[in-house]
Amino acid sequence: MGYLREPETIAVPRLPNLEPDQFWFVVRASGHEEELRAWVASLNDPASPDYDPMAWAVASAKLDFAKFFERDHPLVEAAREALGMTPQELDDLWAYASA
């Protein structure tokens, strides 16, 4: 069937970037703000197994000063994993925030 593409060639729609107010709305509305901030703080805590001062500098600067948030940004993915969310859970929240 020449009109059907192979599954691996089908493009997955990319979720839009979020403005800071959209991002923080969904973080707060979903109850993840405290967890997110605690994870970022743990990156700068020498007693934490996540200790990485350079990662903390990047993460804290991004969260505090970003002009937009990208769903596929490595920091967003790291935060998702740290918060124990599935990719689908984050995608659903992201889509909700962008609506």
PyMOL commands that set and color helices and strands:
alter all, ss='L'
color gray80, all
select helices_A, chain A and resi 7-9+20-29+33-42+53-65+74-82+87-98
alter helices_A, ss='H'
color red, helices_A
deselect
rebuild
show_as cartoon
